[in-house]
Amino acid sequence: MKHQYFGDINDYRKYGILRGLTASSGLKLGVAWMLTPDDSRSDGGFTAYLADSKMRRFDPDLFDRLNAAVRHERRLDRVRDQGILSAVAFDEQSVPDDAAGRGLYFSRVVESMRAAEFVFLDPDNGIEVRSCPPGRKRSSKYVLRAELRQLYAQGKSLLVYQHFRREKRCDFVRRVTAEVAENLGCEAVSCLQAANVAFLLAAQPGHSPRLTSAARLVERAWAGEIRLLSATPP
């Protein structure tokens, strides 16, 4: 995640999903932003939705908070300061590329998420790919499979931000949910799909009924913007 993305259309959907999942499930949220430096790209510039009153209906309180915050300053600490998300922990460290630094970084993430039951991880691109292994330049843009395993093994349910890749989306979602389920050793992983990105939901067995019910409510509240795709078993 980069500060420059704060408040764009994907952020609106993302915070809407998190607010809906946590409000309905009652689980304690922890957020790991997985920060990387801003760049000169135009990504994150999509804030025109804030001038469209029809978009407000999905979550009026969230819409108003983002509208006010974006006008002031586009920084992720606004999420905490403006009460956009209610979380027991926000990890706001920057992610290093080097392997040694990455290990230290994630050990601090784990410590900061100690009180959380449900952890959201927000890498720039999503889950690691073979072409950019840990330690390589720009590996900071991905969350590592080993990092997901570590958090899941500690009893945390996970939600992971994932960009689509250059393949049919239905095939991609089917493949990546199955891969995550196999990596974590969990029964199944579901997906909340927005226009350009996916949010992969890996629930602990004890959390699954609540999170599944909450995800259905999110889909209903955000009809036309967010779609819940059935869990895919490994």
N, C-alpha and C positions, 0 to 999 in steps of 0.2 A: 504494500500500500504506500502511496505517496500523499503528502499533504495537498498537492495540487488537484487530487481527485475529490477532495472533500466537498460534499454537497451536490455532486453531479447526479444524473438520473439513476445510475447504478447504485449510488450511495442511498438514495431514497428507498429503492427497493430492498437493498441490503438491510438497512436499519428497520424497515417495515417487517421483514422476515424475523429479525432478531427480537424485536419488540413483541411480535405475535407469538413466537415460540416460547419466550421466557414468561410472558404474562399468562399464557394458558397452561404451561407445564409446571410453573412454580419453581423451576430449577435455577440455581445460582449461576449467573453468567460470568465468565471471564473472557476478556478480549485480548488477543495478541495481534497487534497491528502489523508486525513484520515489516517495519518501515524501511524504505529505500529512498535515496536522494531524489528530489524533484529534478526534472529535466525540461528540455525546451519543446517537447512534443505537445500537441494540442489535446492529448487524452485528458479527460477530466473537465473539458470545457463545456460539457453538455448540461447547462443549467437553465435552458429555455423553458423547461417544464415548470419552473417556479412562477412563470408568468401565465400559466394555463390553469385557470380555476377548476377545470374538470379533474386535474390530477390531484387536487386537494382531498377529494372524497375518500381516497384509500386510507389515509391516516392524517386527519386534519391537524392534530397536535404536532405530529412529526413534521408535516409540511411547513407549518408556521415557524417552528423552531429552526429548521434548515434555512428557510427564507431569510430570517433575521440573522442567522449566523454567517451565511455566505456573504451577505452585504458587509459584514464587519471584518471577517478575516477567514481565509480558507486554511484552517489548521485543524488537525485531528483532536487536539486537546479541547476543542469546542464541544466534541461529543460528550466528554466528561463534564465540562464546566456548565454546559447548557442543559444537562439532564436529558440528552437525546437518547442515551441508553442507560439503563440501571444495571450496573455490574459490580461485582465484589472486587474485581481487579481489572486494570488496564495496563498492559505491558507496552511501553512506548519506546523500547530500544530500537536502534537501527540494526539491520541484519548485515553481518560481514560476509564476504565471499570466502575468505580463507578457512580451511578446515578446523584449525585450532581455535580461531576466534568464534567460529560457528558453534563448536561444542560448548564453549563458555557462555555464549549468547543463550543457547537453548536451556542450559542448566538454570539460568536465571529466569527464563520463561516458566519452566516447571515449578520453580519455587514460588513465583508470583501467582501462579494458578492454584496454589494449594487449597484455597477455600472454595474454588469453583467446582460446580458439578457438570457444567456444560461450557465448553471452550470453543470460541470462534477464532479461526486462524485466517488471516487476510493477506496472503502473499500476492505479489503483483500478478503472477501468471497462473498459479495453482500448484499442483503436485509435481514433484521433480520428474524430469524427462531424461532419457538415456543420453541425449546429445549435450546435456549440461550437468554432469555429475557433481557431487559435493566437492567444494574446494576450487572449482573452476570459476572464472570470471562470469558474473551475472547469475551464479547459482543462488545468490541472495533473493532472486525473484521467485523462488520456489520453496514450498515446505517439503521437507524430506520425509520419505516413508518411515524411516526409523523414528523421526520425531512424532509422527502420528501414532506409531505403535507405543511409544513411551507414555504419551498422555492417555491413550485408551487403556493401557495396562494398569494405569492408576485409577481406573473407574470413572474417567471423564467421558461423557458423550461429546461428539465433535461435530462442528459445522465448518466446512472448508470452502473458501472462495476458489472458483475454477473457471478460467477462460476456456472457451471452445477452441478446438484445434481444427485443422483443415481436413475435415471428414464429415460425413453426414452426421447431424447432431444426434439423431436417435441411436445410431451405431456407437457414437462416441460415449453417450451417456450409459448405454448398456455395458460397454467395455469398462469404462472407468469405475462405475459403481461396483462391478464384479471384482475388479482389481483391488479396490480399497477394502472391500469386504474380506477378500482373501488375505490381504496384508495384515488386517487387524484381527482376523480370526473371529469376526462377528457374523451374525446370522445373515444380515442383509444391510445394504446401504441404499438410501433413497435420495432423490434429487429434487430440489426446488429450482425450476428453470425460469429464468427471465429472458428478455429479448436477446442479450448478447453474452450472458454469463450463466454459470450454474453454481448452485450451492449444494455441496454433498453432505448429507446428514447421516452420521454413523452413531446410532443410539446404543447405549448400554442396555442389556436385557431388562433391567429394572426400570429404565427410563422410557423404553420403547413405546408402551401404550400411551403415555402422556405426550411424548413428542410426535407420535403419529397423529393423534387427535389434534394437537396444536398445529401441525403442518396442514392438515385438512382445513382448519379454520383460516389459516393464512391464505391458502388458495382461494377460499370462498371470498374473503375480504378483499383480495387483490385480483379478482377475476379479470382476465384480459391482460394482466401484467405478469403474473406469476403462476406457474403450473406445477403441480406435484406429480412427479413420475414415480410409478410403482417401484418398490424396493426390488433389487435384483440379487438373488442368492448367489453365493460363490460357486 
